[in-house]
């Protein structure tokens, strides 16, 4: 779909690609503008004192030989590995780890917002990931973002980032101005994504609970308050509430994969990303129940609802957050695409490949990323024990579980939420039921499946 914002009548049509809900803008020039503005500010202002948590990050880099080698080498490697050797921006905007820290320092004072560029208005939904983007795809970056010490440091950084996103100051990006989330572009895209899922025509305040529908920011007290907004319950009714054989969709999300006969242990880091149940479930003693089972995975877009809901009625058997990686991506993700429509020789093709890095590694992240793992003993014996996994991608500062072990939940009840960042989730079913589950949505559909809507059902 060609979708143009702003005064860009002189922009060729091939640049006016609009995909509401993507974590990076479809037009690479908006990302270039966003990052370029931050780099320009940093370069013009000169070296600034880092906030304490970034000082600690610098100390870690400079006082650990292994990590120092990674963070020096990753920037040296950027121009030498496709697609990075033909940087879509025309130059390497982040030059080294000290420059990276200065840009992070500046971005720390800005909540995610819509970027008003010559190419139009677009949204960079994962600003920290955009800064790390090219470096994390290099061999040294791959090693660095898997390093336990680096990830412990990233967790501290993201906790500070998350604290800012819960502050009243962060709500400034929610206004009705041109680049605000409730501006003309932001509002239209938010509702386009939500209404496409349910084939409805809700207004924002009809779909979401708003503290003050008349206010420019709808009364949300912070960015995080907006990001974790709740639905009006009637707008997303529970599928067949009296039929325990019908499984409800746990997250407002786009189907990514459906796999049967999954192995207890597999090479999740390989191209093709087979599911490795033991690793996904953090070696929990209950993991063996799911050998040979079924995994359904779906992706949450940047504009979607980010709370999780129980797919079945039952009892919470286990619920915990497994700490893991935050920005790790497999080395194959930069070039992993079999889509013949992508021109790998042109700048648009390179940018498409970079965008795919956010989604191409979803299977890989099920075994490595920080994730919430919730085992549910379904009331329907035909389903039995199943698992919901909420997987944090990129700058998720926390996966928050809001249920407790031993608690009974009804289908559609809230389980928890993501606090900002790219996100994906899985439902895992045992071998005895997997192939009896029918009616899953088609993998590759463009629209989200509404949360709490029918996902599948057990058939005889």
C-alpha positions in Angstrom: 0.0 0.0 0.0 1.3 3.4 -0.9 0.7 5.7 2.1 2.1 9.2 2.1 2.5 11.6 5.0 3.6 15.2 5.0 4.8 17.3 2.2 6.7 14.8 0.1 5.2 15.2 -3.4 8.6 15.1 -5.0 9.4 11.7 -3.4 9.3 8.8 -5.9 6.5 6.3 -5.2 8.8 3.5 -4.4 9.9 5.3 -1.2 6.3 6.0 -0.1 5.9 2.5 1.5 3.9 2.5 4.7 3.5 -0.5 7.0 1.7 0.6 10.2 2.9 -1.3 13.2 6.5 -2.0 12.0 9.2 -1.4 14.6 11.3 0.5 12.1 9.8 2.9 9.5 9.4 1.4 6.1 11.1 4.3 4.4 14.8 4.1 5.3 15.3 7.8 5.1 13.1 8.4 8.2 15.4 6.1 10.2 18.4 8.0 8.7 16.9 11.3 9.7 16.0 10.1 13.2 19.5 8.8 13.9 21.2 11.6 12.0 19.4 14.2 14.2 20.7 12.6 17.4 24.2 12.2 16.0 24.2 15.8 14.8 23.2 17.0 18.2 25.9 14.9 19.9 28.6 16.0 17.5 27.7 19.7 17.8 27.4 19.6 21.6 30.7 17.9 22.0 31.4 15.2 24.6 29.0 15.4 27.5 29.1 13.8 30.9 27.4 10.4 30.8 24.5 9.5 33.0 25.7 7.1 35.8 24.5 3.9 34.3 26.3 4.7 31.0 29.5 5.6 32.9 29.2 2.1 34.4 28.8 0.7 30.9 31.9 2.6 29.7 33.9 1.3 32.7 32.8 -2.3 31.8 33.9 -1.9 28.2 37.3 -0.3 29.1 38.2 -2.5 32.0 37.4 -6.0 30.6 39.8 -7.0 27.8 37.3 -9.4 26.3 34.5 -6.8 26.2 36.8 -4.1 25.1 37.9 -6.2 22.1 34.2 -6.8 21.2 33.2 -3.2 21.3 36.2 -2.0 19.4 36.0 -4.7 16.7 32.2 -4.5 16.1 32.5 -1.0 14.7 35.6 -1.9 12.6 33.7 -4.8 11.1 30.6 -2.8 10.0 31.8 -1.8 6.5 33.2 -5.3 5.6 30.1 -7.6 5.9 27.0 -7.5 3.7 24.6 -5.8 4.1 26.6 -3.4 6.3 29.3 -2.8 3.7 26.7 -0.8 1.8 25.2 1.1 4.7 21.8 2.4 3.7 22.6 5.8 5.2 25.6 6.2 2.9 27.9 6.3 5.9 28.5 4.8 9.3 26.6 7.2 11.5 27.8 5.7 14.8 31.6 5.6 14.6 32.8 3.7 17.7 31.8 2.7 21.2 32.5 6.2 22.7 30.3 7.8 20.1 27.6 5.1 20.8 27.6 6.0 24.5 27.2 9.7 23.7 24.3 9.0 21.4 22.7 6.7 24.0 23.2 9.4 26.6 21.3 11.9 24.4 18.5 9.4 23.5 18.0 8.6 27.2 16.1 11.8 27.6 13.6 11.1 24.8 10.7 8.7 24.7 9.9 7.0 21.4 8.2 9.4 19.1 7.1 9.9 15.5 9.8 11.5 13.4 8.9 14.4 11.1 11.4 14.1 8.2 11.4 15.3 4.6 10.2 11.9 3.5 7.2 12.2 5.8 6.3 11.2 9.3 7.4 7.8 10.6 8.1 6.0 13.8 11.3 4.4 15.2 9.8 2.0 17.7 13.0 0.6 19.0 15.5 3.5 19.3 18.2 1.6 21.3 18.0 -1.3 18.8 18.4 1.3 16.0 21.6 2.5 17.6 23.0 -1.0 18.0 21.5 -2.3 14.7 24.5 -2.7 12.4 27.1 -3.5 15.1 25.0 -6.3 16.6 24.9 -8.1 13.3 28.7 -8.4 13.0 30.7 -11.4 14.4 32.1 -9.3 17.3 28.7 -7.8 17.9 27.1 -11.3 17.9 29.6 -12.3 20.6 29.2 -9.1 22.6 25.4 -9.3 22.8 25.5 -12.9 24.0 28.0 -12.1 26.7 26.5 -12.5 30.2 28.4 -9.5 31.6 27.2 -7.3 28.7 23.6 -8.5 29.2 23.7 -7.8 32.9 24.9 -4.3 32.1 22.2 -3.9 29.4 19.6 -4.9 32.0 20.7 -2.0 34.2 20.6 0.4 31.3 17.1 -0.8 30.3 15.8 -0.6 33.8 16.9 3.1 33.8 15.4 3.6 30.4 12.2 2.0 31.7 12.1 4.3 34.7 12.3 7.3 32.4 9.4 5.9 30.3 7.3 5.8 33.5 8.0 9.4 34.3 5.5 12.3 33.6 8.2 13.9 31.4 8.0 10.9 28.9 4.3 11.7 28.2 5.4 14.8 26.2 5.5 12.6 23.0 1.8 11.6 23.4 0.4 15.0 22.3 -1.7 15.9 19.2 1.2 17.7 17.4 2.4 16.5 14.0 5.0 14.0 15.4 2.9 13.1 18.5 1.3 9.7 19.1 -2.1 11.4 19.0 -1.2 13.6 16.1 -2.8 13.0 12.7 -0.4 10.3 11.6 0.0 8.5 14.9 -3.7 8.4 15.6 -4.5 7.1 12.1 -1.9 4.4 12.2 -2.8 3.3 15.7 -6.4 2.7 14.7 -5.6 1.3 11.3 -3.7 -1.5 12.9 -6.3 -2.2 15.6 -9.3 -2.0 13.3 -7.7 -4.1 10.6 -7.4 -6.9 13.2 -11.1 -6.9 14.1 -12.5 -5.5 10.9 -14.1 -2.7 12.9 -14.1 1.1 12.9 -13.5 1.9 16.5 -12.3 5.3 17.6 -9.4 5.2 20.1 -11.5 6.0 23.1 -14.0 3.3 22.1 -11.3 0.6 21.9 -9.0 1.6 24.7 -9.6 2.8 28.3 -8.6 6.5 28.4 -8.1 8.4 31.7 -9.3 11.6 30.0 -10.6 11.1 26.4 -10.8 14.9 25.9 -7.1 15.6 26.7 -4.5 15.9 23.9 -2.6 12.9 25.4 -5.9 11.1 26.4 -4.8 11.5 30.1 -2.0 8.9 30.1 0.4 9.9 32.8 3.6 8.5 31.1 4.8 6.8 27.9 4.6 3.4 29.8 1.1 4.1 30.9 0.1 4.6 27.3 2.1 1.5 26.1 0.4 -0.8 28.6 -3.1 0.7 27.9 -6.1 -1.6 28.4 -8.9 -2.5 26.1 -12.5 -1.7 26.7 -13.5 -5.3 27.5 -16.5 -5.3 25.1 -14.2 -4.3 22.2 -12.3 -7.6 22.5 -14.8 -10.3 23.7 -13.6 -13.7 24.8 -14.1 -16.5 22.2 -16.7 -19.1 23.3 -16.3 -18.4 27.0 -18.3 -21.5 27.9 -16.5 -23.9 25.6 -13.2 -25.0 27.1 -12.1 -26.7 23.9 -11.7 -23.3 22.2 -8.4 -21.7 22.7 -8.3 -17.9 22.8 -5.6 -15.7 21.3 -3.2 -14.6 24.1 -1.8 -11.4 22.5 -3.0 -9.0 19.8 -0.4 -10.3 17.2 0.5 -11.5 13.8 1.1 -15.2 13.2 4.7 -16.0 12.7 5.1 -19.8 12.9 3.2 -23.0 13.7 5.4 -26.1 14.3 4.4 -29.7 15.2 6.5 -32.5 16.6 9.0 -30.1 18.1 12.1 -31.6 19.7 13.0 -31.3 23.3 16.5 -30.0 22.2 17.4 -28.7 18.8 19.8 -26.2 17.1 17.8 -23.0 17.6 20.8 -20.9 16.5 20.8 -22.5 13.0 19.1 -20.9 9.9 15.5 -22.1 10.0 15.4 -21.7 13.8 13.9 -25.0 15.0 12.2 -24.8 18.3 14.2 -26.2 21.2 11.7 -26.8 24.0 14.1 -27.4 26.8 15.9 -24.1 26.1 12.6 -22.2 25.6 11.3 -23.4 29.0 14.6 -22.6 30.8 15.2 -26.3 31.6 12.2 -26.4 33.8 11.4 -29.9 35.1 8.0 -29.7 33.3 9.7 -29.2 29.9 9.8 -32.9 29.1 6.0 -33.0 28.9 6.3 -30.9 25.6 8.7 -33.1 23.7 7.0 -33.8 20.3 4.5 -31.1 21.0 3.2 -28.0 19.1 4.5 -24.4 19.2 2.5 -21.4 17.9 4.4 -18.1 17.7 3.1 -14.6 16.9 4.6 -11.1 16.7 3.3 -8.0 18.5 3.7 -4.8 16.4 4.7 -1.5 17.8 1.2 0.0 17.7 -0.6 -2.9 19.2 -1.9 -3.8 22.7 0.8 -5.3 24.9 -0.9 -7.1 27.7 -1.2 -10.9 27.7 -4.4 -12.9 28.3 -4.9 -16.5 29.3 -5.7 -18.7 26.2 -7.6 -21.2 28.4 -9.4 -21.6 31.7 -7.3 -23.4 34.3 -4.8 -23.1 37.1 -1.3 -21.4 37.0 1.2 -24.2 37.8 4.4 -22.3 37.3 5.1 -18.6 36.5 8.6 -17.0 36.4 10.8 -14.6 34.4 13.9 -16.1 32.9 16.6 -13.5 32.4 18.4 -13.7 29.0 19.7 -11.6 26.2 18.3 -8.2 25.0 19.8 -7.3 21.6 21.3 -10.6 20.4 20.5 -11.6 16.9 21.7 -14.6 15.0 24.4 -14.1 12.3 22.1 -15.4 9.6 19.4 -12.8 10.3 21.0 -10.0 8.3 20.7 -11.9 5.1 18.1 -14.5 5.9 15.3 -14.0 3.4 14.0 -16.1 0.6 11.6 -13.4 -0.6 12.3 -13.0 -4.4 10.6 -9.5 -4.4 13.6 -8.0 -2.5 16.3 -6.6 -4.7 19.5 -7.4 -2.9 21.5 -5.1 -5.1 19.8 -1.8 -4.3 19.6 0.4 -1.2 15.9 -0.4 -0.7 16.7 -4.1 -0.8 19.4 -3.7 1.9 17.1 -1.7 4.1 14.4 -4.4 3.7 17.0 -7.0 4.9 17.8 -4.9 7.9 14.1 -4.5 8.8 13.7 -8.3 8.6 16.4 -8.7 11.2 13.8 -7.6 13.8 11.5 -10.5 12.8 13.8 -13.0 11.2 15.3 -14.0 14.6 12.1 -14.6 16.4 12.6 -18.4 16.7 16.1 -17.9 17.9 15.0 -15.5 20.6 12.6 -18.0 22.1 15.6 -19.8 23.6 17.8 -16.8 24.5 15.9 -13.6 25.2 14.5 -12.5 28.5 11.0 -14.1 28.7 8.1 -14.7 31.0 7.2 -18.4 31.3 3.7 -19.4 32.5 2.6 -23.0 32.8 -1.2 -23.4 32.8 -3.1 -26.6 33.7 -6.1 -26.3 31.4 -9.5 -27.1 32.8 -10.1 -29.1 29.6 -8.4 -32.5 30.0 -8.1 -32.6 26.2 -5.6 -29.7 26.4 -4.0 -30.5 29.8 -0.7 -28.7 30.6 0.2 -25.9 28.3 2.6 -22.9 28.4 2.5 -19.2 27.5 5.8 -17.6 26.8 6.1 -13.8 26.6 9.4 -13.0 24.9 11.1 -9.6 25.2 12.8 -8.5 22.0 15.3 -5.6 22.0 14.6 -2.9 24.6 12.0 -4.6 26.8 12.8 -3.3 30.2 10.6 -5.9 31.9 8.2 -8.7 31.2 5.7 -8.4 34.1 3.7 -11.4 35.3 0.5 -10.4 37.1 -0.8 -13.9 38.1 0.5 -16.2 40.8 1.2 -19.9 41.0 -1.9 -21.7 42.2 -4.3 -19.0 40.9 -7.3 -20.0 38.9 -7.8 -18.0 35.7 -10.7 -17.9 33.3 -10.1 -17.8 29.6 -9.3 -14.2 28.6 -8.1 -13.1 32.0 -4.9 -11.0 32.1 -1.6 -12.8 32.7 0.8 -9.9 32.4 2.3 -7.4 30.0 5.4 -6.1 28.2 6.8 -2.8 29.2 8.1 -1.3 26.0 10.0 -2.9 23.2 9.7 -5.3 20.4 7.8 -8.4 21.5 6.8 -11.9 20.4 5.1 -14.8 22.2 4.5 -18.5 22.0 1.9 -21.0 23.1 3.3 -24.5 23.6 1.0 -27.6 23.7 1.8 -31.2 24.6 2.2 -34.0 22.0 -1.2 -35.6 23.0 -3.1 -32.5 21.8 -1.0 -30.6 19.3 -2.3 -32.1 16.0 -5.9 -32.1 17.3 -5.8 -28.3 17.5 -7.4 -27.1 14.3 -8.2 -23.7 12.8 -5.0 -21.7 13.5 -4.8 -18.5 11.6 -2.7 -18.5 8.5 1.0 -17.8 9.0 1.9 -14.7 7.0 -1.4 -12.9 7.3 -0.9 -9.1 7.3 -3.4 -8.3 10.1 -3.1 -9.0 13.8 -5.4 -11.7 15.3 -7.4 -9.9 17.9 -6.5 -10.7 21.5 -9.0 -13.0 23.2 -10.5 -14.0 19.8 -10.7 -17.7 18.7 -7.2 -19.0 17.9 -7.9 -22.7 17.4 -9.9 -25.5 19.0 -9.5 -29.1 19.9 -11.2 -31.4 17.4 -11.9 -35.1 17.8 
